[in-house]
Amino acid sequence: MYTIHGALGSPYSLKMRALMRYRRITHIWSHGSQMQQLAAEKGLPPVIPIIEYPDGNFRNDSTPVLYDLEERHSERKVVPADPAQAFIAHLLEDFADEWLTKAMFGYRWLEEVDQIQMSRWLSFDALKGGGLDSSQGMAEVFRDRQVGRMAIVGCTRENFPLIEASTRRVMHALEDHVVNEHWLFGSRPSLAEFGIYGQLSQLGVDPTAQSMMRADYPYTFRWLLHVDDASGIEGEWDDADAPLKPVAQSLLAEVGRVYVPFLLANAAAADAGEKTFRIEVDDMPYEQGTFKYQLKCLADQRSRYAALSDETRGRIDPVLSAANCLEFLQ
């Protein structure tokens, strides 16, 4: 049996919980205040969730764990069987993990109403008792720490118009799609849906973002509950020669619009030894510190593309090119 050491306020924790539920992988959901201590004890980076394996090993980077589970468990996989669909699904999952998370962070920590409510809820989750004074005292410390990190992750007021516009385009594409069918690559969920769900699950809870979703994207808001526990879903992948669904094309277009320039600017800044980088999309600026992990993401995407067969690249290159997602891979 696996144990997910996570938190209700962690998009990556809920991503992995939903994935394990869908895959019917037996697990325990454990959430509390000892995650950083556990990570330190196991020699892991201080991020959650931490996945405890049945053999006693621990890992805590959601995407590598997802792929490891694909190797260990043969039933109800989330990586599409067709390599072209699998590549696009991975690109969308990476986009969700690394770009949509900025919307989660911004909506949660930019406005005081969200700061107060969410810091108190997250402290309540961690302590599970101990009195209101203790919970709210911890909330103030946690709030100060998170708000102080805003510039590091690029969630400033100057950057947020671009982040919000991008997020709304994602939800608009989903809203048009989910009223007709739930999934992106067939009648079953892929890793892309779980990556997107992880981030949007937080927007569906936080005060300002939830109000926005309920008002403007009500069916996407409800769809989150469907993804949260898809253990009853039985479905198939689309045929390899089936055209890519419009929603996947729209999401790819958003990758090309904002995420590709973001990755390339970060990589150029790192190569030049610069501490910050800046992009501008639709006359909206975005600036943040150079981030090493996104270098790893870019290298991984290029490596996965290079490993595709000529036949597979021939099928997806026109789609990637149309979405401005081809040149950065080559």
C-alpha positions in Angstrom: 0.0 0.0 0.0 1.2 3.5 -0.9 0.8 6.5 1.4 0.4 10.0 0.0 1.8 12.5 2.5 0.2 15.7 1.2 -2.2 18.6 1.9 -5.6 19.7 0.7 -4.1 23.0 -0.2 -1.4 21.4 -2.4 -2.3 21.1 -6.1 0.3 18.4 -6.6 -1.0 16.4 -3.7 -4.6 16.4 -5.1 -3.2 15.6 -8.5 -1.6 12.4 -7.2 -4.6 11.5 -5.1 -6.9 11.8 -8.0 -4.6 9.9 -10.2 -4.3 7.0 -7.7 -8.0 7.0 -7.3 -8.6 6.7 -11.0 -6.0 4.0 -11.3 -7.4 2.1 -8.3 -4.0 1.9 -6.7 -4.5 1.2 -3.0 -3.3 4.1 -0.9 -3.6 6.0 2.3 -4.2 9.8 2.3 -2.2 11.4 5.1 -2.1 15.1 5.6 -0.7 17.2 8.4 2.0 19.5 9.5 5.1 17.2 9.5 5.8 17.1 5.7 8.9 19.2 5.7 10.3 17.2 8.6 9.6 14.0 6.8 11.2 15.2 3.6 14.3 16.2 5.6 14.5 12.8 7.3 14.3 11.1 3.9 16.8 13.4 2.2 14.2 14.8 -0.2 13.5 18.4 -1.3 11.0 20.1 1.0 8.0 19.8 -1.4 4.8 17.8 -1.3 3.3 15.4 -1.8 5.8 12.8 -0.5 4.8 9.4 -1.8 5.7 6.5 0.5 6.1 3.3 -1.5 5.1 -0.2 -0.3 8.7 -1.1 -0.1 9.5 1.8 2.3 11.1 4.1 -0.3 10.0 7.8 -0.6 9.7 10.1 -3.6 8.3 13.6 -4.0 8.2 14.9 -7.6 4.8 14.2 -9.0 5.6 13.7 -12.6 8.5 11.2 -12.2 6.3 9.4 -9.6 3.4 9.3 -12.2 5.7 7.7 -14.8 7.1 5.3 -12.2 3.6 4.1 -11.4 3.0 3.6 -15.1 5.9 1.1 -15.0 4.8 -0.6 -11.8 1.1 -1.0 -12.5 -0.3 -2.1 -15.8 -4.0 -1.4 -15.4 -5.7 1.9 -16.2 -2.6 3.8 -17.3 -2.8 7.5 -17.8 -0.2 7.9 -20.6 -2.0 7.3 -23.9 -0.9 4.3 -25.9 -0.2 6.3 -29.0 3.2 8.0 -28.7 1.9 11.2 -30.5 -1.0 11.6 -28.0 1.4 10.7 -25.2 3.8 13.5 -26.1 1.1 16.1 -26.3 -0.5 14.9 -23.0 2.9 15.2 -21.3 3.4 18.7 -22.8 0.0 19.8 -21.4 0.7 18.3 -18.0 4.0 20.1 -17.8 2.3 23.4 -18.8 -0.2 22.9 -16.0 2.4 22.0 -13.4 4.7 24.9 -14.2 2.5 27.7 -15.6 -1.0 27.2 -14.3 0.4 26.9 -10.8 1.1 30.7 -11.0 -2.6 31.3 -11.2 -3.2 29.2 -8.1 -0.5 31.1 -6.2 -1.6 34.5 -7.4 -5.3 34.1 -6.7 -4.4 32.7 -3.2 -1.9 35.3 -2.0 -2.4 38.6 -3.9 -5.6 39.8 -2.2 -6.1 40.2 1.5 -9.4 38.3 1.6 -7.8 35.2 0.1 -4.6 35.6 2.2 -6.6 35.6 5.5 -9.1 32.8 4.6 -6.6 30.5 3.0 -3.8 30.9 5.6 -6.4 30.1 8.3 -7.8 27.1 6.4 -4.3 25.7 5.6 -3.3 26.1 9.3 -6.5 24.4 10.3 -5.7 21.5 8.0 -2.2 21.1 9.3 -3.0 21.3 13.1 -6.3 19.4 13.1 -7.2 21.0 16.5 -5.3 22.7 19.2 -7.5 25.7 19.5 -8.4 28.8 17.5 -5.6 30.9 18.9 -2.9 28.4 17.9 -4.4 27.9 14.4 -4.7 31.6 13.7 -1.2 32.3 15.1 0.3 29.7 12.7 -1.8 31.2 9.9 -0.2 34.6 10.3 3.3 33.2 10.1 2.4 31.1 7.1 0.7 34.0 5.4 3.8 36.2 5.8 6.0 33.5 4.4 3.9 32.8 1.4 3.3 36.5 0.5 7.0 37.1 0.9 7.7 34.5 -1.8 5.4 36.0 -4.5 8.1 37.7 -6.5 10.2 34.5 -6.5 7.5 32.5 -8.3 6.5 35.4 -10.5 3.2 36.1 -8.9 3.4 39.9 -8.7 0.6 42.4 -9.4 2.5 43.5 -12.5 2.6 39.9 -13.8 -0.9 38.8 -12.8 -2.8 40.3 -15.8 -1.0 38.0 -18.1 -1.4 35.0 -15.7 -5.1 35.6 -15.3 -5.7 36.1 -19.0 -3.9 32.9 -19.8 -5.8 31.0 -17.1 -9.2 32.3 -18.4 -8.3 31.1 -21.9 -7.6 27.6 -20.5 -10.9 27.5 -18.6 -12.8 28.9 -21.6 -11.5 26.0 -23.7 -12.4 23.5 -21.0 -15.9 25.0 -20.6 -16.7 24.5 -24.2 -15.4 21.0 -24.1 -16.6 19.4 -20.9 -20.3 20.0 -21.7 -19.8 17.5 -24.6 -17.2 15.1 -23.3 -15.0 14.9 -20.3 -11.6 13.8 -21.5 -8.9 15.1 -23.9 -7.6 11.9 -25.6 -10.6 9.5 -25.6 -13.2 8.4 -23.1 -10.7 8.0 -20.3 -8.4 10.6 -18.5 -4.8 11.1 -19.2 -1.9 12.7 -17.3 -2.9 16.0 -18.8 -6.3 16.1 -17.1 -4.7 15.3 -13.8 -2.1 18.0 -14.1 -4.7 20.6 -15.1 -7.1 19.3 -12.3 -4.4 19.7 -9.6 -4.0 23.4 -10.2 -7.7 24.2 -10.9 -8.7 22.2 -7.8 -7.3 25.1 -5.7 -9.0 27.8 -7.8 -12.2 25.8 -7.1 -11.7 26.4 -3.3 -10.0 29.7 -2.8 -12.6 32.6 -2.3 -11.9 35.0 -5.2 -11.0 32.3 -7.7 -14.0 30.1 -6.7 -16.4 33.0 -7.2 -14.9 33.7 -10.6 -15.2 30.0 -11.7 -18.8 29.7 -10.4 -19.8 32.8 -12.3 -17.9 32.3 -15.6 -16.9 28.6 -15.9 -19.6 26.7 -14.0 -19.2 23.4 -15.8 -15.4 23.5 -15.5 -15.9 24.1 -11.8 -18.2 21.1 -11.6 -15.8 19.0 -13.8 -13.2 19.2 -11.0 -15.3 16.9 -8.8 -15.5 14.4 -11.7 -11.7 14.3 -12.0 -11.2 14.2 -8.2 -12.5 10.6 -8.2 -12.7 9.0 -11.6 -12.4 5.5 -10.2 -15.6 4.5 -11.8 -14.6 5.6 -15.3 -14.2 2.9 -18.0 -13.0 4.1 -21.3 -10.7 3.8 -24.3 -8.0 6.0 -25.9 -8.8 7.7 -29.2 -7.5 5.9 -32.3 -4.0 7.0 -33.3 -5.3 8.5 -36.6 -8.1 10.4 -34.9 -7.9 14.2 -35.2 -6.8 16.1 -32.1 -9.8 17.4 -30.2 -10.4 21.2 -30.4 -9.8 21.6 -26.7 -6.4 20.0 -26.9 -5.6 22.3 -29.9 -6.7 25.3 -27.8 -4.6 24.2 -24.8 -1.6 23.7 -27.1 -2.1 27.2 -28.5 -1.9 28.5 -25.0 1.3 26.6 -24.4 2.8 28.2 -27.5 1.5 31.6 -26.6 2.8 31.9 -23.0 4.7 28.8 -21.8 7.1 28.5 -24.7 8.3 32.1 -24.5 8.6 31.7 -20.7 10.8 28.6 -21.0 13.0 30.1 -23.7 13.5 33.4 -21.9 14.3 31.5 -18.7 16.9 29.4 -20.5 18.5 32.4 -22.3 18.8 34.2 -18.9 20.4 31.1 -17.3 22.9 30.8 -20.2 23.8 34.5 -19.9 24.2 34.2 -16.1 21.4 36.7 -15.6 19.3 36.6 -12.4 16.0 37.6 -13.9 14.2 37.5 -17.3 11.3 39.2 -18.9 8.7 38.4 -21.6 5.8 40.3 -23.0 2.7 38.7 -24.4 -0.3 40.6 -25.8 1.3 43.8 -24.5 1.3 42.4 -21.0 4.6 42.1 -19.2 5.9 39.2 -17.1 9.2 39.2 -15.1 10.7 36.8 -12.6 13.9 35.3 -11.3 15.7 32.7 -13.4 14.5 29.3 -12.2 16.6 26.1 -12.5 13.7 23.7 -12.4 12.3 25.1 -15.6 15.6 24.4 -17.4 15.0 20.7 -16.5 11.5 20.9 -17.9 12.7 22.4 -21.2 15.5 19.7 -21.5 12.9 17.0 -20.7 10.5 18.2 -23.5 13.3 18.3 -26.0 14.6 14.9 -25.0 11.1 13.4 -25.3 10.6 15.0 -28.7 14.0 13.7 -30.0 13.0 10.2 -28.9 9.9 10.1 -31.1 10.0 8.2 -34.3 10.1 9.9 -37.7 6.5 8.7 -38.3 5.3 10.1 -35.0 7.0 13.4 -35.5 5.5 13.5 -39.0 2.0 13.2 -37.5 2.4 15.8 -34.7 4.7 18.4 -36.2 1.9 20.2 -38.1 -0.1 20.4 -34.9 2.8 21.6 -32.9 3.8 24.1 -35.5 0.3 25.6 -35.7 0.4 26.1 -32.0 4.0 27.7 -31.9 5.2 24.6 -30.1 7.6 23.1 -32.6 10.7 25.2 -32.9 11.5 25.3 -29.2 11.7 21.5 -29.3 14.2 21.2 -32.1 
